[in-house]
């Protein structure tokens, strides 16, 4: 997913977390781009969670087989 305004890859992924501890279930629901000044993010969600909590984590490089 790329940011349509800047055409750059996101710097972070957004997840909804349901449950606690090792049995928590993480679902990716969007992407985030760090502001140039480092003081915030632009966030684009592909789903709007009704429960759970959101976590923003640094994006990991995509593997050659991911998304197939």
N, CA, C, O and CB atoms as a CASP TS submission, in Angstrom:
PFRMAT TS
TARGET T0000
AUTHOR 0000-0000-0000
METHOD Language model
MODEL 1
PARENT N/A
ATOM      1  N   UNK     1       0.849  -1.173   0.000  1.00  0.00           N
ATOM      2  CA  UNK     1       0.000   0.000   0.000  1.00  0.00           C
ATOM      3  C   UNK     1       0.893   1.234   0.000  1.00  0.00           C
ATOM      4  O   UNK     1       1.865   1.294   0.752  1.00  0.00           O
ATOM      5  CB  UNK     1      -0.965  -0.001   1.220  1.00  0.00           C
ATOM      6  N   UNK     2       0.579   2.195  -0.817  1.00  0.00           N
ATOM      7  CA  UNK     2       1.346   3.434  -0.841  1.00  0.00           C
ATOM      8  C   UNK     2       0.431   4.601  -0.532  1.00  0.00           C
ATOM      9  O   UNK     2      -0.777   4.541  -0.763  1.00  0.00           O
ATOM     10  CB  UNK     2       2.038   3.632  -2.204  1.00  0.00           C
ATOM     11  N   UNK     3       1.021   5.665  -0.006  1.00  0.00           N
ATOM     12  CA  UNK     3       0.276   6.871   0.288  1.00  0.00           C
ATOM     13  C   UNK     3       0.031   7.586  -1.035  1.00  0.00           C
ATOM     14  O   UNK     3       0.994   7.955  -1.708  1.00  0.00           O
ATOM     15  CB  UNK     3       1.037   7.787   1.310  1.00  0.00           C
ATOM     16  N   UNK     4      -1.226   7.793  -1.432  1.00  0.00           N
ATOM     17  CA  UNK     4      -1.495   8.391  -2.736  1.00  0.00           C
ATOM     18  C   UNK     4      -0.917   9.793  -2.905  1.00  0.00           C
ATOM     19  O   UNK     4      -0.658  10.217  -4.031  1.00  0.00           O
ATOM     20  CB  UNK     4      -2.966   8.439  -2.964  1.00  0.00           C
ATOM     21  N   UNK     5      -0.712  10.518  -1.811  1.00  0.00           N
ATOM     22  CA  UNK     5      -0.205  11.881  -1.931  1.00  0.00           C
ATOM     23  C   UNK     5       1.301  11.937  -2.097  1.00  0.00           C
ATOM     24  O   UNK     5       1.809  12.792  -2.822  1.00  0.00           O
ATOM     25  CB  UNK     5      -0.604  12.682  -0.729  1.00  0.00           C
ATOM     26  N   UNK     6       2.030  11.035  -1.435  1.00  0.00           N
ATOM     27  CA  UNK     6       3.493  11.113  -1.497  1.00  0.00           C
ATOM     28  C   UNK     6       4.109   9.995  -2.325  1.00  0.00           C
ATOM     29  O   UNK     6       5.291  10.059  -2.665  1.00  0.00           O
ATOM     30  CB  UNK     6       4.068  11.079  -0.103  1.00  0.00           C
ATOM     31  N   UNK     7       3.313   8.955  -2.660  1.00  0.00           N
ATOM     32  CA  UNK     7       3.793   7.829  -3.452  1.00  0.00           C
ATOM     33  C   UNK     7       5.002   7.158  -2.806  1.00  0.00           C
ATOM     34  O   UNK     7       5.893   6.688  -3.513  1.00  0.00           O
ATOM     35  CB  UNK     7       4.145   8.291  -4.856  1.00  0.00           C
ATOM     36  N   UNK     8       5.047   7.107  -1.475  1.00  0.00           N
ATOM     37  CA  UNK     8       6.110   6.425  -0.746  1.00  0.00           C
ATOM     38  C   UNK     8       5.519   5.278   0.054  1.00  0.00           C
ATOM     39  O   UNK     8       4.329   5.279   0.369  1.00  0.00           O
ATOM     40  CB  UNK     8       6.864   7.404   0.180  1.00  0.00           C
ATOM     41  N   UNK     9       6.349   4.305   0.381  1.00  0.00           N
ATOM     42  CA  UNK     9       5.896   3.176   1.188  1.00  0.00           C
ATOM     43  C   UNK     9       5.690   3.644   2.631  1.00  0.00           C
ATOM     44  O   UNK     9       6.398   4.534   3.104  1.00  0.00           O
ATOM     45  CB  UNK     9       6.919   1.996   1.126  1.00  0.00           C
ATOM     46  N   UNK    10       4.719   3.044   3.329  1.00  0.00           N
ATOM     47  CA  UNK    10       4.471   3.441   4.709  1.00  0.00           C
ATOM     48  C   UNK    10       5.642   3.064   5.611  1.00  0.00           C
ATOM     49  O   UNK    10       6.323   2.066   5.373  1.00  0.00           O
ATOM     50  CB  UNK    10       3.187   2.798   5.221  1.00  0.00           C
ATOM     51  N   UNK    11       5.870   3.861   6.638  1.00  0.00           N
ATOM     52  CA  UNK    11       6.953   3.586   7.587  1.00  0.00           C
ATOM     53  C   UNK    11       6.486   2.684   8.724  1.00  0.00           C
ATOM     54  O   UNK    11       7.308   2.078   9.410  1.00  0.00           O
ATOM     55  CB  UNK    11       7.505   4.893   8.157  1.00  0.00           C
ATOM     56  N   UNK    12       5.163   2.588   8.930  1.00  0.00           N
ATOM     57  CA  UNK    12       4.613   1.809  10.031  1.00  0.00           C
ATOM     58  C   UNK    12       3.360   1.064   9.578  1.00  0.00           C
ATOM     59  O   UNK    12       2.710   1.448   8.606  1.00  0.00           O
ATOM     60  CB  UNK    12       4.295   2.719  11.231  1.00  0.00           C
ATOM     61  N   UNK    13       3.032  -0.008  10.300  1.00  0.00           N
ATOM     62  CA  UNK    13       1.794  -0.751  10.087  1.00  0.00           C
ATOM     63  C   UNK    13       0.888  -0.523  11.293  1.00  0.00           C
ATOM     64  O   UNK    13       1.369  -0.337  12.411  1.00  0.00           O
ATOM     65  CB  UNK    13       2.074  -2.278   9.870  1.00  0.00           C
ATOM     66  N   UNK    14      -0.419  -0.538  11.064  1.00  0.00           N
ATOM     67  CA  UNK    14      -1.403  -0.342  12.131  1.00  0.00           C
ATOM     68  C   UNK    14      -2.150  -1.663  12.332  1.00  0.00           C
ATOM     69  O   UNK    14      -2.645  -2.261  11.377  1.00  0.00           O
ATOM     70  CB  UNK    14      -2.402   0.832  11.786  1.00  0.00           C
ATOM     71  N   UNK    15      -2.220  -2.105  13.589  1.00  0.00           N
ATOM     72  CA  UNK    15      -2.880  -3.364  13.935  1.00  0.00           C
ATOM     73  C   UNK    15      -3.945  -3.121  14.987  1.00  0.00           C
ATOM     74  O   UNK    15      -3.820  -2.206  15.800  1.00  0.00           O
ATOM     75  CB  UNK    15      -1.859  -4.400  14.437  1.00  0.00           C
ATOM     76  N   UNK    16      -5.000  -3.943  14.976  1.00  0.00           N
ATOM     77  CA  UNK    16      -5.932  -4.002  16.092  1.00  0.00           C
ATOM     78  C   UNK    16      -5.557  -5.260  16.869  1.00  0.00           C
ATOM     79  O   UNK    16      -5.327  -6.318  16.284  1.00  0.00           O
ATOM     80  CB  UNK    16      -7.455  -4.022  15.609  1.00  0.00           C
ATOM     81  N   UNK    17      -5.498  -5.130  18.202  1.00  0.00           N
ATOM     82  CA  UNK    17      -5.120  -6.248  19.062  1.00  0.00           C
ATOM     83  C   UNK    17      -6.322  -6.619  19.919  1.00  0.00           C
ATOM     84  O   UNK    17      -6.887  -5.780  20.619  1.00  0.00           O
ATOM     85  CB  UNK    17      -3.883  -5.892  19.953  1.00  0.00           C
ATOM     86  N   UNK    18      -6.701  -7.890  19.850  1.00  0.00           N
ATOM     87  CA  UNK    18      -7.805  -8.399  20.664  1.00  0.00           C
ATOM     88  C   UNK    18      -7.252  -9.454  21.607  1.00  0.00           C
ATOM     89  O   UNK    18      -6.592 -10.397  21.170  1.00  0.00           O
ATOM     90  CB  UNK    18      -8.951  -8.986  19.774  1.00  0.00           C
ATOM     91  N   UNK    19      -7.517  -9.300  22.888  1.00  0.00           N
ATOM     92  CA  UNK    19      -7.008 -10.218  23.894  1.00  0.00           C
ATOM     93  C   UNK    19      -5.729  -9.684  24.504  1.00  0.00           C
ATOM     94  O   UNK    19      -5.282  -8.582  24.187  1.00  0.00           O
ATOM     95  CB  UNK    19      -6.772 -11.597  23.292  1.00  0.00           C
ATOM     96  N   UNK    20      -5.143 -10.490  25.391  1.00  0.00           N
ATOM     97  CA  UNK    20      -3.937 -10.085  26.101  1.00  0.00           C
ATOM     98  C   UNK    20      -2.904 -11.203  26.086  1.00  0.00           C
ATOM     99  O   UNK    20      -3.228 -12.375  25.897  1.00  0.00           O
ATOM    100  CB  UNK    20      -4.269  -9.688  27.542  1.00  0.00           C
ATOM    101  N   UNK    21      -1.664 -10.811  26.289  1.00  0.00           N
ATOM    102  CA  UNK    21      -0.577 -11.774  26.432  1.00  0.00           C
ATOM    103  C   UNK    21      -0.324 -12.591  25.178  1.00  0.00           C
ATOM    104  O   UNK    21      -0.615 -12.148  24.067  1.00  0.00           O
ATOM    105  CB  UNK    21      -0.868 -12.693  27.566  1.00  0.00           C
ATOM    106  N   UNK    22       0.225 -13.796  25.361  1.00  0.00           N
ATOM    107  CA  UNK    22       0.606 -14.634  24.218  1.00  0.00           C
ATOM    108  C   UNK    22      -0.580 -15.074  23.360  1.00  0.00           C
ATOM    109  O   UNK    22      -0.397 -15.440  22.200  1.00  0.00           O
ATOM    110  CB  UNK    22       1.339 -15.853  24.710  1.00  0.00           C
ATOM    111  N   UNK    23      -1.790 -15.044  23.915  1.00  0.00           N
ATOM    112  CA  UNK    23      -2.957 -15.473  23.135  1.00  0.00           C
ATOM    113  C   UNK    23      -3.637 -14.308  22.406  1.00  0.00           C
ATOM    114  O   UNK    23      -4.681 -14.501  21.782  1.00  0.00           O
ATOM    115  CB  UNK    23      -3.964 -16.159  24.049  1.00  0.00           C
ATOM    116  N   UNK    24      -3.061 -13.107  22.477  1.00  0.00           N
ATOM    117  CA  UNK    24      -3.638 -11.945  21.784  1.00  0.00           C
ATOM    118  C   UNK    24      -3.610 -12.185  20.278  1.00  0.00           C
ATOM    119  O   UNK    24      -2.690 -12.814  19.755  1.00  0.00           O
ATOM    120  CB  UNK    24      -2.864 -10.636  22.142  1.00  0.00           C
ATOM    121  N   UNK    25      -4.616 -11.684  19.597  1.00  0.00           N
ATOM    122  CA  UNK    25      -4.732 -11.837  18.147  1.00  0.00           C
ATOM    123  C   UNK    25      -4.529 -10.479  17.493  1.00  0.00           C
ATOM    124  O   UNK    25      -5.275  -9.539  17.769  1.00  0.00           O
ATOM    125  CB  UNK    25      -6.115 -12.443  17.752  1.00  0.00           C
ATOM    126  N   UNK    26      -3.513 -10.368  16.619  1.00  0.00           N
ATOM    127  CA  UNK    26      -3.180  -9.119  15.930  1.00  0.00           C
ATOM    128  C   UNK    26      -3.687  -9.182  14.497  1.00  0.00           C
ATOM    129  O   UNK    26      -3.418 -10.150  13.786  1.00  0.00           O
ATOM    130  CB  UNK    26      -1.649  -8.858  15.956  1.00  0.00           C
ATOM    131  N   UNK    27      -4.421  -8.154  14.064  1.00  0.00           N
ATOM    132  CA  UNK    27      -4.909  -8.065  12.691  1.00  0.00           C
ATOM    133  C   UNK    27      -4.470  -6.729  12.099  1.00  0.00           C
ATOM    134  O   UNK    27      -4.738  -5.674  12.674  1.00  0.00           O
ATOM    135  CB  UNK    27      -6.462  -8.217  12.635  1.00  0.00           C
ATOM    136  N   UNK    28      -3.802  -6.771  10.964  1.00  0.00           N
ATOM    137  CA  UNK    28      -3.381  -5.527  10.309  1.00  0.00           C
ATOM    138  C   UNK    28      -4.605  -4.840   9.723  1.00  0.00           C
ATOM    139  O   UNK    28      -5.377  -5.447   8.981  1.00  0.00           O
ATOM    140  CB  UNK    28      -2.317  -5.802   9.198  1.00  0.00           C
ATOM    141  N   UNK    29      -4.775  -3.551  10.069  1.00  0.00           N
ATOM    142  CA  UNK    29      -5.939  -2.799   9.601  1.00  0.00           C
ATOM    143  C   UNK    29      -5.552  -1.514   8.882  1.00  0.00           C
ATOM    144  O   UNK    29      -6.428  -0.732   8.510  1.00  0.00           O
ATOM    145  CB  UNK    29      -6.845  -2.474  10.765  1.00  0.00           C
ATOM    146  N   UNK    30      -4.260  -1.280   8.679  1.00  0.00           N
ATOM    147  CA  UNK    30      -3.884  -0.057   7.983  1.00  0.00           C
ATOM    148  C   UNK    30      -2.395   0.185   7.977  1.00  0.00           C
ATOM    149  O   UNK    30      -1.599  -0.672   8.362  1.00  0.00           O
ATOM    150  CB  UNK    30      -4.569   1.109   8.599  1.00  0.00           C
ATOM    151  N   UNK    31      -2.037   1.382   7.529  1.00  0.00           N
ATOM    152  CA  UNK    31      -0.642   1.798   7.408  1.00  0.00           C
ATOM    153  C   UNK    31      -0.489   3.222   7.915  1.00  0.00           C
ATOM    154  O   UNK    31      -1.459   3.975   8.008  1.00  0.00           O
ATOM    155  CB  UNK    31      -0.154   1.688   5.945  1.00  0.00           C
ATOM    156  N   UNK    32       0.757   3.578   8.243  1.00  0.00           N
ATOM    157  CA  UNK    32       1.030   4.929   8.745  1.00  0.00           C
ATOM    158  C   UNK    32       2.309   5.458   8.130  1.00  0.00           C
ATOM    159  O   UNK    32       3.248   4.706   7.866  1.00  0.00           O
ATOM    160  CB  UNK    32       1.132   4.938  10.287  1.00  0.00           C
ATOM    161  N   UNK    33       2.334   6.763   7.905  1.00  0.00           N
ATOM    162  CA  UNK    33       3.495   7.455   7.362  1.00  0.00           C
ATOM    163  C   UNK    33       3.919   8.507   8.368  1.00  0.00           C
ATOM    164  O   UNK    33       3.113   9.346   8.770  1.00  0.00           O
ATOM    165  CB  UNK    33       3.188   8.092   5.970  1.00  0.00           C
ATOM    166  N   UNK    34       5.179   8.467   8.775  1.00  0.00           N
ATOM    167  CA  UNK    34       5.686   9.447   9.734  1.00  0.00           C
ATOM    168  C   UNK    34       5.745  10.825   9.084  1.00  0.00           C
ATOM    169  O   UNK    34       6.097  10.951   7.911  1.00  0.00           O
ATOM    170  CB  UNK    34       7.083   9.033  10.256  1.00  0.00           C
ATOM    171  N   UNK    35       5.399  11.854   9.851  1.00  0.00           N
ATOM    172  CA  UNK    35       5.529  13.230   9.361  1.00  0.00           C
ATOM    173  C   UNK    35       7.008  13.557   9.181  1.00  0.00           C
ATOM    174  O   UNK    35       7.863  12.989   9.860  1.00  0.00           O
ATOM    175  CB  UNK    35       4.855  14.243  10.342  1.00  0.00           C
ATOM    176  N   UNK    36       7.300  14.467   8.273  1.00  0.00           N
ATOM    177  CA  UNK    36       8.690  14.850   8.010  1.00  0.00           C
ATOM    178  C   UNK    36       9.391  15.392   9.246  1.00  0.00           C
ATOM    179  O   UNK    36      10.598  15.210   9.405  1.00  0.00           O
ATOM    180  CB  UNK    36       8.742  15.885   6.909  1.00  0.00           C
ATOM    181  N   UNK    37       8.631  16.068  10.139  1.00  0.00           N
ATOM    182  CA  UNK    37       9.252  16.623  11.347  1.00  0.00           C
ATOM    183  C   UNK    37       9.360  15.591  12.472  1.00  0.00           C
ATOM    184  O   UNK    37       9.911  15.895  13.530  1.00  0.00           O
ATOM    185  CB  UNK    37       8.454  17.828  11.834  1.00  0.00           C
ATOM    186  N   UNK    38       8.839  14.365  12.260  1.00  0.00           N
ATOM    187  CA  UNK    38       8.943  13.304  13.252  1.00  0.00           C
ATOM    188  C   UNK    38       7.980  13.430  14.421  1.00  0.00           C
ATOM    189  O   UNK    38       8.077  12.654  15.372  1.00  0.00           O
ATOM    190  CB  UNK    38      10.317  13.261  13.771  1.00  0.00           C
ATOM    191  N   UNK    39       7.050  14.386  14.383  1.00  0.00           N
ATOM    192  CA  UNK    39       6.154  14.620  15.513  1.00  0.00           C
ATOM    193  C   UNK    39       4.772  13.988  15.376  1.00  0.00           C
ATOM    194  O   UNK    39       3.902  14.242  16.209  1.00  0.00           O
ATOM    195  CB  UNK    39       5.994  16.076  15.710  1.00  0.00           C
ATOM    196  N   UNK    40       4.551  13.180  14.360  1.00  0.00           N
ATOM    197  CA  UNK    40       3.232  12.569  14.213  1.00  0.00           C
ATOM    198  C   UNK    40       3.179  11.643  13.022  1.00  0.00           C
ATOM    199  O   UNK    40       4.197  11.349  12.396  1.00  0.00           O
ATOM    200  CB  UNK    40       2.167  13.633  14.082  1.00  0.00           C
ATOM    201  N   UNK    41       1.950  11.176  12.710  1.00  0.00           N
ATOM    202  CA  UNK    41       1.738  10.228  11.623  1.00  0.00           C
ATOM    203  C   UNK    41       0.483  10.587  10.842  1.00  0.00           C
ATOM    204  O   UNK    41      -0.459  11.162  11.388  1.00  0.00           O
ATOM    205  CB  UNK    41       1.637   8.796  12.165  1.00  0.00           C
ATOM    206  N   UNK    42       0.482  10.244   9.568  1.00  0.00           N
ATOM    207  CA  UNK    42      -0.739  10.168   8.779  1.00  0.00           C
ATOM    208  C   UNK    42      -1.104   8.695   8.775  1.00  0.00           C
ATOM    209  O   UNK    42      -0.262   7.848   8.479  1.00  0.00           O
ATOM    210  CB  UNK    42      -0.557  10.756   7.301  1.00  0.00           C
ATOM    211  N   UNK    43      -2.360   8.379   9.103  1.00  0.00           N
ATOM    212  CA  UNK    43      -2.792   6.994   9.211  1.00  0.00           C
ATOM    213  C   UNK    43      -3.914   6.736   8.219  1.00  0.00           C
ATOM    214  O   UNK    43      -4.866   7.510   8.123  1.00  0.00           O
ATOM    215  CB  UNK    43      -3.246   6.667  10.650  1.00  0.00           C
ATOM    216  N   UNK    44      -3.788   5.620   7.473  1.00  0.00           N
ATOM    217  CA  UNK    44      -4.815   5.199   6.533  1.00  0.00           C
ATOM    218  C   UNK    44      -5.291   3.820   6.965  1.00  0.00           C
ATOM    219  O   UNK    44      -4.516   2.863   6.962  1.00  0.00           O
ATOM    220  CB  UNK    44      -4.279   5.186   5.056  1.00  0.00           C
ATOM    221  N   UNK    45      -6.574   3.716   7.339  1.00  0.00           N
ATOM    222  CA  UNK    45      -7.135   2.450   7.782  1.00  0.00           C
ATOM    223  C   UNK    45      -7.909   1.795   6.654  1.00  0.00           C
ATOM    224  O   UNK    45      -8.603   2.471   5.895  1.00  0.00           O
ATOM    225  CB  UNK    45      -8.035   2.653   9.000  1.00  0.00           C
ATOM    226  N   UNK    46      -7.791   0.460   6.541  1.00  0.00           N
ATOM    227  CA  UNK    46      -8.571  -0.304   5.567  1.00  0.00           C
ATOM    228  C   UNK    46      -9.776  -0.940   6.234  1.00  0.00           C
ATOM    229  O   UNK    46     -10.666  -1.453   5.555  1.00  0.00           O
ATOM    230  CB  UNK    46      -7.703  -1.382   4.900  1.00  0.00           C
ATOM    231  N   UNK    47      -9.811  -0.910   7.564  1.00  0.00           N
ATOM    232  CA  UNK    47     -10.938  -1.414   8.348  1.00  0.00           C
ATOM    233  C   UNK    47     -11.027  -0.572   9.610  1.00  0.00           C
ATOM    234  O   UNK    47     -10.021  -0.049  10.089  1.00  0.00           O
ATOM    235  CB  UNK    47     -10.775  -2.944   8.691  1.00  0.00           C
ATOM    236  N   UNK    48     -12.213  -0.447  10.134  1.00  0.00           N
ATOM    237  CA  UNK    48     -12.419   0.324  11.354  1.00  0.00           C
ATOM    238  C   UNK    48     -12.838  -0.633  12.465  1.00  0.00           C
ATOM    239  O   UNK    48     -13.985  -1.077  12.501  1.00  0.00           O
ATOM    240  CB  UNK    48     -13.490   1.443  11.143  1.00  0.00           C
ATOM    241  N   UNK    49     -11.912  -0.956  13.378  1.00  0.00           N
ATOM    242  CA  UNK    49     -12.235  -1.918  14.424  1.00  0.00           C
ATOM    243  C   UNK    49     -13.241  -1.356  15.420  1.00  0.00           C
ATOM    244  O   UNK    49     -13.209  -0.175  15.767  1.00  0.00           O
ATOM    245  CB  UNK    49     -10.972  -2.342  15.150  1.00  0.00           C
ATOM    246  N   UNK    50     -14.134  -2.230  15.869  1.00  0.00           N
ATOM    247  CA  UNK    50     -15.132  -1.840  16.859  1.00  0.00           C
ATOM    248  C   UNK    50     -14.697  -2.212  18.268  1.00  0.00           C
ATOM    249  O   UNK    50     -15.185  -1.638  19.242  1.00  0.00           O
ATOM    250  CB  UNK    50     -16.470  -2.488  16.542  1.00  0.00           C
ATOM    251  N   UNK    51     -13.786  -3.165  18.382  1.00  0.00           N
ATOM    252  CA  UNK    51     -13.285  -3.607  19.683  1.00  0.00           C
ATOM    253  C   UNK    51     -11.768  -3.717  19.606  1.00  0.00           C
ATOM    254  O   UNK    51     -11.179  -3.582  18.533  1.00  0.00           O
ATOM    255  CB  UNK    51     -13.925  -4.971  20.105  1.00  0.00           C
ATOM    256  N   UNK    52     -11.150  -3.959  20.737  1.00  0.00           N
ATOM    257  CA  UNK    52      -9.696  -4.115  20.770  1.00  0.00           C
ATOM    258  C   UNK    52      -9.006  -2.776  20.898  1.00  0.00           C
ATOM    259  O   UNK    52      -9.641  -1.747  21.130  1.00  0.00           O
ATOM    260  CB  UNK    52      -9.205  -4.832  19.521  1.00  0.00           C
ATOM    261  N   UNK    53      -7.694  -2.808  20.744  1.00  0.00           N
ATOM    262  CA  UNK    53      -6.901  -1.582  20.827  1.00  0.00           C
ATOM    263  C   UNK    53      -5.991  -1.512  19.614  1.00  0.00           C
ATOM    264  O   UNK    53      -5.645  -2.544  19.038  1.00  0.00           O
ATOM    265  CB  UNK    53      -6.073  -1.528  22.148  1.00  0.00           C
ATOM    266  N   UNK    54      -5.598  -0.305  19.219  1.00  0.00           N
ATOM    267  CA  UNK    54      -4.735  -0.116  18.059  1.00  0.00           C
ATOM    268  C   UNK    54      -3.276  -0.042  18.480  1.00  0.00           C
ATOM    269  O   UNK    54      -2.948   0.509  19.531  1.00  0.00           O
ATOM    270  CB  UNK    54      -5.131   1.150  17.297  1.00  0.00           C
ATOM    271  N   UNK    55      -2.410  -0.599  17.655  1.00  0.00           N
ATOM    272  CA  UNK    55      -0.968  -0.510  17.852  1.00  0.00           C
ATOM    273  C   UNK    55      -0.348  -0.088  16.529  1.00  0.00           C
ATOM    274  O   UNK    55      -0.729  -0.587  15.470  1.00  0.00           O
ATOM    275  CB  UNK    55      -0.368  -1.871  18.357  1.00  0.00           C
ATOM    276  N   UNK    56       0.608   0.831  16.592  1.00  0.00           N
ATOM    277  CA  UNK    56       1.353   1.268  15.411  1.00  0.00           C
ATOM    278  C   UNK    56       2.777   0.774  15.585  1.00  0.00           C
ATOM    279  O   UNK    56       3.449   1.128  16.553  1.00  0.00           O
ATOM    280  CB  UNK    56       1.303   2.838  15.224  1.00  0.00           C
ATOM    281  N   UNK    57       3.242  -0.052  14.637  1.00  0.00           N
ATOM    282  CA  UNK    57       4.564  -0.668  14.717  1.00  0.00           C
ATOM    283  C   UNK    57       5.347  -0.366  13.437  1.00  0.00           C
ATOM    284  O   UNK    57       4.763  -0.212  12.364  1.00  0.00           O
ATOM    285  CB  UNK    57       4.448  -2.205  14.942  1.00  0.00           C
ATOM    286  N   UNK    58       6.673  -0.284  13.563  1.00  0.00           N
ATOM    287  CA  UNK    58       7.504  -0.076  12.376  1.00  0.00           C
ATOM    288  C   UNK    58       7.216  -1.160  11.359  1.00  0.00           C
ATOM    289  O   UNK    58       7.119  -2.337  11.706  1.00  0.00           O
ATOM    290  CB  UNK    58       9.006  -0.064  12.742  1.00  0.00           C
ATOM    291  N   UNK    59       7.078  -0.763  10.099  1.00  0.00           N
ATOM    292  CA  UNK    59       6.803  -1.721   9.029  1.00  0.00           C
ATOM    293  C   UNK    59       8.027  -2.587   8.781  1.00  0.00           C
ATOM    294  O   UNK    59       9.163  -2.114   8.822  1.00  0.00           O
ATOM    295  CB  UNK    59       6.388  -0.993   7.735  1.00  0.00           C
ATOM    296  N   UNK    60       7.776  -3.857   8.523  1.00  0.00           N
ATOM    297  CA  UNK    60       8.845  -4.779   8.175  1.00  0.00           C
ATOM    298  C   UNK    60       8.922  -4.869   6.660  1.00  0.00           C
ATOM    299  O   UNK    60       7.899  -4.744   5.986  1.00  0.00           O
ATOM    300  CB  UNK    60       8.616  -6.182   8.811  1.00  0.00           C
ATOM    301  N   UNK    61      10.121  -5.086   6.104  1.00  0.00           N
ATOM    302  CA  UNK    61      10.230  -5.219   4.640  1.00  0.00           C
ATOM    303  C   UNK    61       9.386  -6.380   4.152  1.00  0.00           C
ATOM    304  O   UNK    61       9.321  -7.431   4.790  1.00  0.00           O
ATOM    305  CB  UNK    61      11.700  -5.417   4.210  1.00  0.00           C
ATOM    306  N   UNK    62       8.739  -6.175   3.009  1.00  0.00           N
ATOM    307  CA  UNK    62       7.905  -7.200   2.413  1.00  0.00           C
ATOM    308  C   UNK    62       8.792  -8.280   1.789  1.00  0.00           C
ATOM    309  O   UNK    62       9.760  -7.972   1.094  1.00  0.00           O
ATOM    310  CB  UNK    62       6.954  -6.586   1.357  1.00  0.00           C
ATOM    311  N   UNK    63       8.455  -9.542   2.042  1.00  0.00           N
ATOM    312  CA  UNK    63       9.206 -10.626   1.421  1.00  0.00           C
ATOM    313  C   UNK    63       8.723 -10.827  -0.002  1.00  0.00           C
ATOM    314  O   UNK    63       7.676 -10.306  -0.387  1.00  0.00           O
ATOM    315  CB  UNK    63       9.068 -11.930   2.230  1.00  0.00           C
ATOM    316  N   UNK    64       9.489 -11.586  -0.789  1.00  0.00           N
ATOM    317  CA  UNK    64       9.124 -11.840  -2.186  1.00  0.00           C
ATOM    318  C   UNK    64       7.817 -12.613  -2.316  1.00  0.00           C
ATOM    319  O   UNK    64       7.110 -12.476  -3.315  1.00  0.00           O
ATOM    320  CB  UNK    64      10.233 -12.602  -2.881  1.00  0.00           C
ATOM    321  N   UNK    65       7.493 -13.425  -1.310  1.00  0.00           N
ATOM    322  CA  UNK    65       6.280 -14.255  -1.392  1.00  0.00           C
ATOM    323  C   UNK    65       5.096 -13.656  -0.667  1.00  0.00           C
ATOM    324  O   UNK    65       3.987 -14.173  -0.801  1.00  0.00           O
ATOM    325  CB  UNK    65       6.552 -15.618  -0.836  1.00  0.00           C
ATOM    326  N   UNK    66       5.276 -12.596   0.091  1.00  0.00           N
ATOM    327  CA  UNK    66       4.169 -12.006   0.842  1.00  0.00           C
ATOM    328  C   UNK    66       3.156 -11.411  -0.105  1.00  0.00           C
ATOM    329  O   UNK    66       3.511 -10.782  -1.103  1.00  0.00           O
ATOM    330  CB  UNK    66       4.674 -10.938   1.816  1.00  0.00           C
ATOM    331  N   UNK    67       1.885 -11.615   0.217  1.00  0.00           N
ATOM    332  CA  UNK    67       0.814 -11.043  -0.570  1.00  0.00           C
ATOM    333  C   UNK    67       0.397 -11.899  -1.755  1.00  0.00           C
ATOM    334  O   UNK    67      -0.399 -11.459  -2.585  1.00  0.00           O
ATOM    335  CB  UNK    67       1.218  -9.707  -1.048  1.00  0.00           C
ATOM    336  N   UNK    68       0.923 -13.112  -1.846  1.00  0.00           N
ATOM    337  CA  UNK    68       0.532 -14.005  -2.958  1.00  0.00           C
ATOM    338  C   UNK    68      -0.474 -15.002  -2.488  1.00  0.00           C
ATOM    339  O   UNK    68      -0.926 -15.838  -3.270  1.00  0.00           O
ATOM    340  CB  UNK    68       1.745 -14.731  -3.547  1.00  0.00           C
TER
END
